[in-house]
């Protein structure tokens, strides 16, 4: 079993989703749309390394891991053929508490990045994320962050 992703990793995912939602990802619908955009960006980067099937295997595993903590996501499937990268996410989040929805979506991407860390190492993973989101800081900056302590 994979460890729960670290708080720092969840912070990175939160910044990625905030960027994809253009700061508007407060409702479950907006969050699902931001998650689809984030999924597409990761696919664009990961498919170059792992191919179509490799990406789908990793996102499917991430969804399986996340479904243990957030059962409402158990029916979400990875799909890269249609408009939704995460088929069923919109419906799964519909009517959900916004905080729970945010935590669930963050967990999907944190688990995915954690899986990547396991397979290709942290440096390569963070490089991949940085290519997908050059505008988003990998590490949080500011008072209390690890960067500020150095």
DOLOGU-897929 format. One record per residue: x, y, z of N, C-alpha, C in turn; residue number from 1; residue in three letters. Coordinates in nm, 4 decimals. Example, Ala and Ser with C-alpha at 12.3 -4.5 7.8 and 13.67 -1.06 7.14 Angstrom:
REM DOLOGU-897929
PT       n.c1       n.c2       n.c3      ca.c1      ca.c2      ca.c3       c.c1       c.c2       c.c3     n   res
PT     1.3190    -0.5690     0.7800     1.2300    -0.4500     0.7800     1.3200    -0.3300     0.7800     1   ALA
PT     1.2850    -0.2250     0.7080     1.3670    -0.1060     0.7140     1.2900     0.0030     0.7870     2   SER
***
This chain:
REM DOLOGU-897929
PT       n.c1       n.c2       n.c3      ca.c1      ca.c2      ca.c3       c.c1       c.c2       c.c3     n   res
PT     0.0840    -0.1185     0.0000     0.0000     0.0000     0.0000     0.0884     0.1247     0.0000     1   UNK
PT     0.0497     0.2230    -0.0760     0.1263     0.3466    -0.0866     0.0922     0.4380     0.0305     2   UNK
PT     0.1956     0.5057     0.0826     0.1731     0.5986     0.1931     0.0843     0.7142     0.1494     3   UNK
PT     0.0170     0.7733     0.2470    -0.0630     0.8933     0.2219     0.0308     1.0036     0.1744     4   UNK
PT     0.0009     1.0686     0.0635     0.0882     1.1747     0.0150     0.1078     1.2840     0.1207     5   UNK
PT     0.2290     1.3364     0.1220     0.2662     1.4381     0.2201     0.1875     1.5664     0.2000     6   UNK
PT     0.1811     1.6444     0.3063     0.1122     1.7729     0.3040     0.1689     1.8631     0.1954     7   UNK
PT     0.3000     1.8602     0.1773     0.3632     1.9435     0.0745     0.3129     1.9053    -0.0645     8   UNK
PT     0.2944     1.7767    -0.0877     0.2440     1.7299    -0.2163     0.0999     1.7753    -0.2369     9   UNK
PT     0.0204     1.7689    -0.1329    -0.1181     1.8166    -0.1426    -0.1196     1.9666    -0.1706    10   UNK
PT    -0.0244     2.0403    -0.1124    -0.0151     2.1837    -0.1388     0.0153     2.2112    -0.2857    11   UNK
PT     0.1045     2.1335    -0.3438     0.1359     2.1478    -0.4860     0.0119     2.1215    -0.5699    12   UNK
PT    -0.0583     2.0143    -0.5396    -0.1795     1.9805    -0.6142    -0.2829     2.0911    -0.5994    13   UNK
PT    -0.2968     2.1450    -0.4805    -0.3919     2.2550    -0.4571    -0.3570     2.3748    -0.5460    14   UNK
PT    -0.2278     2.4063    -0.5552    -0.1854     2.5187    -0.6410    -0.2115     2.4882    -0.7883    15   UNK
PT    -0.1896     2.3639    -0.8310    -0.2169     2.3249    -0.9697    -0.3649     2.3419    -1.0021    16   UNK
PT    -0.4500     2.2922    -0.9133    -0.5941     2.3005    -0.9373    -0.6443     2.4438    -0.9295    17   UNK
PT    -0.5876     2.5213    -0.8410    -0.6246     2.6623    -0.8321    -0.5887     2.7344    -0.9615    18   UNK
PT    -0.4727     2.7016    -1.0153    -0.4315     2.7600    -1.1428    -0.5281     2.7184    -1.2542    19   UNK
PT    -0.5617     2.5905    -1.2595    -0.6508     2.5409    -1.3650    -0.7922     2.5965    -1.3526    20   UNK
PT    -0.8326     2.6301    -1.2323    -0.9677     2.6852    -1.2131    -0.9680     2.8376    -1.2221    21   UNK
PT    -0.8503     2.8927    -1.2479    -0.8349     3.0390    -1.2557    -0.8868     3.1053    -1.1283    22   UNK
PT    -0.8646     3.0369    -1.0156    -0.9051     3.0887    -0.8860    -1.0535     3.0747    -0.8564    23   UNK
PT    -1.1270     3.0062    -0.9446    -1.2728     2.9957    -0.9299    -1.3197     2.8576    -0.8880    24   UNK
PT    -1.2310     2.7668    -0.8540    -1.2676     2.6281    -0.8285    -1.3323     2.6034    -0.6939    25   UNK
PT    -1.4308     2.6825    -0.6605    -1.4952     2.6671    -0.5303    -1.6099     2.5665    -0.5331    26   UNK
PT    -1.6829     2.5609    -0.6417    -1.7946     2.4660    -0.6493    -1.7427     2.3318    -0.7017    27   UNK
PT    -1.8115     2.2235    -0.6691    -1.7710     2.0930    -0.7204    -1.7651     2.0874    -0.8739    28   UNK
PT    -1.8553     2.1588    -0.9413    -1.8544     2.1607    -1.0877    -1.7288     2.2281    -1.1407    29   UNK
PT    -1.6943     2.3432    -1.0846    -1.5721     2.4138    -1.1265    -1.4486     2.3294    -1.0966    30   UNK
PT    -1.4509     2.2615    -0.9842    -1.3393     2.1766    -0.9454    -1.3240     2.0595    -1.0426    31   UNK
PT    -1.4350     1.9983    -1.0826    -1.4296     1.8877    -1.1783    -1.3743     1.9342    -1.3126    32   UNK
PT    -1.4135     2.0528    -1.3556    -1.3612     2.1069    -1.4817    -1.2117     2.1334    -1.4716    33   UNK
PT    -1.1669     2.1888    -1.3584    -1.0243     2.2132    -1.3370    -0.9482     2.0807    -1.3335    34   UNK
PT    -1.0071     1.9787    -1.2717    -0.9436     1.8470    -1.2645    -0.9279     1.7862    -1.4034    35   UNK
PT    -1.0278     1.8036    -1.4883    -1.0163     1.7528    -1.6255    -0.9029     1.8223    -1.7011    36   UNK
PT    -0.8911     1.9533    -1.6824    -0.7809     2.0260    -1.7487    -0.6456     1.9798    -1.6942    37   UNK
PT    -0.6372     1.9608    -1.5626    -0.5127     1.9143    -1.5021    -0.4778     1.7736    -1.5514    38   UNK
PT    -0.5766     1.6890    -1.5597    -0.5562     1.5527    -1.6080    -0.5028     1.5550    -1.7516    39   UNK
PT    -0.5597     1.6408    -1.8339    -0.5148     1.6526    -1.9729    -0.3694     1.6983    -1.9804    40   UNK
PT    -0.3335     1.7953    -1.8978    -0.1950     1.8438    -1.8975    -0.0983     1.7341    -1.8539    41   UNK
PT    -0.1366     1.6589    -1.7514    -0.0501     1.5499    -1.7084    -0.0408     1.4419    -1.8155    42   UNK
PT    -0.1526     1.4143    -1.8816    -0.1487     1.3166    -1.9910    -0.0500     1.3620    -2.0979    43   UNK
PT    -0.0559     1.4888    -2.1356     0.0332     1.5399    -2.2399     0.1803     1.5187    -2.2046    44   UNK
PT     0.2134     1.5341    -2.0770     0.3520     1.5139    -2.0328     0.3847     1.3653    -2.0144    45   UNK
PT     0.2949     1.2931    -1.9486     0.3233     1.1545    -1.9132     0.3189     1.0600    -2.0319    46   UNK
PT     0.2340     1.0870    -2.1281     0.2227     0.9972    -2.2435     0.3535     0.9914    -2.3214    47   UNK
PT     0.4306     1.0979    -2.3156     0.5609     1.0988    -2.3826     0.6567     0.9971    -2.3188    48   UNK
PT     0.6446     0.9783    -2.1887     0.7321     0.8848    -2.1168     0.6747     0.7442    -2.1082    49   UNK
PT     0.5451     0.7353    -2.0794     0.4835     0.6076    -2.0478     0.3903     0.5552    -2.1553    50   UNK
PT     0.3584     0.6367    -2.2531     0.2620     0.5979    -2.3544     0.1193     0.6105    -2.3012    51   UNK
PT     0.0247     0.5931    -2.3910    -0.1179     0.6043    -2.3584    -0.1563     0.5050    -2.2487    52   UNK
PT    -0.1175     0.3803    -2.2671    -0.1528     0.2761    -2.1709    -0.0888     0.2970    -2.0343    53   UNK
PT     0.0348     0.3443    -2.0326     0.1030     0.3691    -1.9063     0.0353     0.4781    -1.8253    54   UNK
PT    -0.0049     0.5844    -1.8952    -0.0758     0.6926    -1.8264    -0.2045     0.6382    -1.7651    55   UNK
PT    -0.2804     0.5635    -1.8431    -0.4085     0.5125    -1.7944    -0.3914     0.4147    -1.6790    56   UNK
PT    -0.2864     0.3359    -1.6817    -0.2611     0.2449    -1.5704    -0.2329     0.3234    -1.4422    57   UNK
PT    -0.1549     0.4300    -1.4530    -0.1221     0.5096    -1.3348    -0.2424     0.5874    -1.2819    58   UNK
PT    -0.3207     0.6459    -1.3712    -0.4370     0.7226    -1.3241    -0.5423     0.6269    -1.2679    59   UNK
PT    -0.5557     0.5087    -1.3272    -0.6508     0.4093    -1.2749    -0.6086     0.3652    -1.1347    60   UNK
PT    -0.4807     0.3445    -1.1134    -0.4314     0.3063    -0.9804    -0.4540     0.4191    -0.8804    61   UNK
PT    -0.4306     0.5417    -0.9236    -0.4542     0.6567    -0.8366    -0.6009     0.6657    -0.7967    62   UNK
PT    -0.6897     0.6440    -0.8913    -0.8332     0.6460    -0.8613    -0.8702     0.5340    -0.7643    63   UNK
PT    -0.8103     0.4173    -0.7820    -0.8374     0.3042    -0.6922    -0.7916     0.3371    -0.5498    64   UNK
PT    -0.6729     0.3931    -0.5364    -0.6219     0.4311    -0.4046    -0.7100     0.5382    -0.3405    65   UNK
PT    -0.7508     0.6348    -0.4200    -0.8320     0.7453    -0.3687    -0.9707     0.6972    -0.3286    66   UNK
PT    -1.0239     0.6007    -0.4020    -1.1570     0.5473    -0.3724    -1.1681     0.4845    -0.2348    67   UNK
PT    -1.0565     0.4431    -0.1783    -1.0580     0.3867    -0.0426    -1.0953     0.4939     0.0598    68   UNK
PT    -1.0418     0.6137     0.0397    -1.0676     0.7235     0.1326    -1.1945     0.8004     0.0958    69   UNK
PT    -1.2228     0.8067    -0.0335    -1.3374     0.8831    -0.0834    -1.4227     0.7917    -0.1704    70   UNK
PT    -1.5124     0.7151    -0.1090    -1.5927     0.6174    -0.1838    -1.6770     0.6804    -0.2943    71   UNK
PT    -1.7097     0.8088    -0.2821    -1.7889     0.8738    -0.3867    -1.7160     0.8778    -0.5209    72   UNK
PT    -1.5854     0.8526    -0.5206    -1.5091     0.8525    -0.6461    -1.4904     0.7132    -0.7054    73   UNK
PT    -1.5501     0.6123    -0.6449    -1.5287     0.4751    -0.6925    -1.5782     0.4511    -0.8348    74   UNK
PT    -1.6746     0.5300    -0.8808    -1.7272     0.5117    -1.0162    -1.6554     0.5977    -1.1205    75   UNK
PT    -1.5589     0.6775    -1.0776    -1.4836     0.7608    -1.1719    -1.3848     0.6718    -1.2457    76   UNK
PT    -1.3756     0.6921    -1.3765    -1.2847     0.6130    -1.4595    -1.1964     0.7061    -1.5402    77   UNK
PT    -1.0783     0.6570    -1.5702    -0.9911     0.7357    -1.6573    -1.0381     0.7160    -1.8009    78   UNK
PT    -1.0496     0.8254    -1.8703    -1.0918     0.8201    -2.0110    -1.0234     0.9335    -2.0841    79   UNK
PT    -0.9541     0.8993    -2.1856    -0.8872     1.0049    -2.2605    -0.9429     1.0156    -2.4019    80   UNK
PT    -1.0570     0.9584    -2.4255    -1.1148     0.9621    -2.5597    -1.2133     1.0768    -2.5778    81   UNK
PT    -1.2844     1.1125    -2.4739    -1.3867     1.2153    -2.4848    -1.3393     1.3475    -2.4274    82   UNK
PT    -1.4351     1.4303    -2.3920    -1.4032     1.5605    -2.3362    -1.3564     1.5507    -2.1919    83   UNK
PT    -1.4006     1.4481    -2.1221    -1.3618     1.4300    -1.9830    -1.2430     1.3345    -1.9746    84   UNK
PT    -1.1413     1.3759    -1.9038    -1.0275     1.2887    -1.8789    -1.0611     1.1921    -1.7656    85   UNK
PT    -1.1431     1.2382    -1.6741    -1.1866     1.1576    -1.5601    -1.3380     1.1387    -1.5704    86   UNK
PT    -1.3778     1.0379    -1.6469    -1.5196     1.0158    -1.6727    -1.5940     0.9834    -1.5432    87   UNK
PT    -1.7020     1.0544    -1.5219    -1.7839     1.0333    -1.4046    -1.7516     1.1262    -1.2888    88   UNK
PT    -1.6452     1.2049    -1.3008    -1.6074     1.2930    -1.1905    -1.7131     1.3995    -1.1666    89   UNK
PT    -1.7647     1.4598    -1.2738    -1.8679     1.5632    -1.2583    -1.9871     1.5083    -1.1792    90   UNK
PT    -2.0345     1.3914    -1.2181    -2.1493     1.3317    -1.1510    -2.1185     1.2913    -1.0076    91   UNK
PT    -1.9971     1.2423    -0.9841    -1.9593     1.2004    -0.8487    -1.9506     1.3177    -0.7525    92   UNK
PT    -1.9137     1.4342    -0.8047    -1.8985     1.5517    -0.7186    -2.0257     1.6349    -0.7084    93   UNK
PT    -2.1223     1.6069    -0.7962    -2.2465     1.6844    -0.7968    -2.3155     1.6757    -0.6609    94   UNK
PT    -2.3423     1.7900    -0.6030    -2.4087     1.7969    -0.4744    -2.3194     1.7673    -0.3552    95   UNK
PT    -2.1908     1.7442    -0.3800    -2.0989     1.7129    -0.2704    -2.0627     1.8388    -0.1928    96   UNK
PT    -2.0262     1.8187    -0.0697    -1.9728     1.9274     0.0115    -1.8457     1.9787    -0.0581    97   UNK
PT    -1.8327     2.1100    -0.0800    -1.7163     2.1634    -0.1526    -1.5814     2.1252    -0.0914    98   UNK
PT    -1.5705     2.1219     0.0409    -1.4432     2.0840     0.1032    -1.4103     1.9376     0.0791    99   UNK
PT    -1.5104     1.8519     0.0896    -1.4892     1.7094     0.0648    -1.4527     1.6864    -0.0816   100   UNK
PT    -1.5208     1.7563    -0.1718    -1.4915     1.7436    -0.3148    -1.3480     1.7864    -0.3436   101   UNK
PT    -1.3067     1.8975    -0.2841    -1.1700     1.9472    -0.3043    -1.0685     1.8459    -0.2533   102   UNK
PT    -1.0918     1.7928    -0.1343    -0.9991     1.6951    -0.0767    -0.9915     1.5678    -0.1617   103   UNK
PT    -1.1042     1.5253    -0.2143    -1.1071     1.4042    -0.2971    -1.0285     1.4240    -0.4262   104   UNK
PT    -1.0513     1.5356    -0.4930    -0.9807     1.5621    -0.6190    -0.8313     1.5810    -0.5929   105   UNK
PT    -0.7991     1.6524    -0.4866    -0.6570     1.6682    -0.4514    -0.5929     1.5321    -0.4265   106   UNK
PT    -0.6650     1.4425    -0.3626    -0.6105     1.3098    -0.3332    -0.5826     1.2314    -0.4613   107   UNK
PT    -0.6683     1.2438    -0.5627    -0.6446     1.1746    -0.6899    -0.5100     1.2163    -0.7481   108   UNK
PT    -0.4875     1.3467    -0.7548    -0.3640     1.3956    -0.8164    -0.2429     1.3761    -0.7255   109   UNK
PT    -0.2615     1.3877    -0.5948    -0.1500     1.3625    -0.5027    -0.1074     1.2158    -0.5109   110   UNK
PT    -0.2047     1.1248    -0.5190    -0.1710     0.9827    -0.5343    -0.1010     0.9571    -0.6674   111   UNK
PT    -0.1457     1.0227    -0.7728    -0.0821     1.0062    -0.9036     0.0631     1.0535    -0.8989   112   UNK
PT     0.0854     1.1705    -0.8417     0.2220     1.2231    -0.8331     0.3065     1.1353    -0.7417   113   UNK
PT     0.2480     1.0841    -0.6353     0.3198     0.9940    -0.5456     0.3592     0.8649    -0.6181   114   UNK
PT     0.2702     0.8126    -0.7014     0.3044     0.6950    -0.7820     0.4198     0.7263    -0.8764   115   UNK
PT     0.4143     0.8414    -0.9396     0.5242     0.8815    -1.0283     0.6554     0.8904    -0.9514   116   UNK
PT     0.6504     0.9487    -0.8317     0.7714     0.9559    -0.7486     0.8303     0.8174    -0.7267   117   UNK
PT     0.7442     0.7201    -0.7040     0.7881     0.5831    -0.6798     0.8563     0.5239    -0.8031   118   UNK
PT     0.8003     0.5493    -0.9209     0.8508     0.4869    -1.0431     0.9676     0.5594    -1.1085   119   UNK
PT     0.9651     0.6908    -1.1087     1.0697     0.7634    -1.1813     1.1509     0.8567    -1.0920   120   UNK
PT     1.1169     0.8649    -0.9653     1.1920     0.9490    -0.8729     1.1330     1.0892    -0.8634   121   UNK
PT     1.1626     1.1529    -0.7535     1.1073     1.2853    -0.7263     1.1566     1.3898    -0.8249   122   UNK
PT     1.2854     1.3892    -0.8579     1.3394     1.4917    -0.9479     1.2714     1.4882    -1.0843   123   UNK
PT     1.2602     1.3696    -1.1430     1.1954     1.3590    -1.2741     1.0471     1.3937    -1.2653   124   UNK
PT     0.9827     1.3510    -1.1574     0.8404     1.3811    -1.1405     0.8169     1.5308    -1.1311   125   UNK
PT     0.8961     1.5978    -1.0489     0.8782     1.7425    -1.0320     0.9126     1.8176    -1.1602   126   UNK
PT     1.0062     1.7651    -1.2367     1.0380     1.8243    -1.3667     0.9191     1.8131    -1.4614   127   UNK
PT     0.8547     1.6983    -1.4615     0.7363     1.6752    -1.5437     0.6236     1.7710    -1.5034   128   UNK
PT     0.6007     1.7852    -1.3729     0.4967     1.8756    -1.3229     0.5304     2.0199    -1.3588   129   UNK
PT     0.6566     2.0562    -1.3453     0.6987     2.1934    -1.3771     0.6795     2.2235    -1.5259   130   UNK
PT     0.6993     2.1249    -1.6121     0.6753     2.1470    -1.7558     0.5268     2.1668    -1.7840   131   UNK
PT     0.4426     2.0958    -1.7104     0.2981     2.1080    -1.7301     0.2461     2.2406    -1.6744   132   UNK
PT     0.3058     2.2869    -1.5643     0.2625     2.4108    -1.4975     0.3817     2.4997    -1.4678   133   UNK
PT     0.4402     2.5601    -1.5701     0.5578     2.6447    -1.5444     0.5261     2.7655    -1.4554   134   UNK
PT     0.4008     2.8068    -1.4504     0.3621     2.9243    -1.3716     0.3366     2.8913    -1.2248   135   UNK
PT     0.3273     2.7631    -1.1923     0.2927     2.7214    -1.0569     0.4206     2.6813    -0.9829   136   UNK
PT     0.4462     2.7425    -0.8657     0.5665     2.7034    -0.7907     0.5551     2.5603    -0.7384   137   UNK
PT     0.6608     2.4852    -0.7550     0.6633     2.3466    -0.7073     0.6573     2.3436    -0.5553   138   UNK
PT     0.7344     2.4306    -0.4937     0.7344     2.4408    -0.3476     0.6706     2.5714    -0.3065   139   UNK
PT     0.5952     2.5637    -0.1985     0.5289     2.6828    -0.1463     0.6337     2.7775    -0.0906   140   UNK
PT     0.6152     2.9047    -0.1198     0.7060     3.0071    -0.0691     0.6284     3.0968     0.0261   141   UNK
PT     0.6966     3.1453     0.1242     0.6323     3.2345     0.2184     0.6620     3.1948     0.3616   142   UNK
PT     0.6126     3.2704     0.4573     0.6395     3.2409     0.5986     0.5911     3.1013     0.6351   143   UNK
PT     0.6782     3.0286     0.7044     0.6425     2.8942     0.7496     0.6702     2.7844     0.6503   144   UNK
PT     0.7009     2.8200     0.5247     0.7310     2.7160     0.4258     0.8738     2.6677     0.4430   145   UNK
PT     0.9033     2.5528     0.3855     1.0384     2.4978     0.3914     1.1371     2.5928     0.3232   146   UNK
PT     1.0947     2.6567     0.2155     1.1812     2.7508     0.1449     1.2204     2.8680     0.2342   147   UNK
PT     1.1264     2.9173     0.3122     1.1530     3.0326     0.3981     1.2465     2.9967     0.5131   148   UNK
PT     1.2497     2.8697     0.5524     1.3342     2.8265     0.6637     1.4803     2.8161     0.6250   149   UNK
PT     1.5103     2.8095     0.4961     1.6483     2.7926     0.4493     1.7249     2.9221     0.4529   150   UNK
***
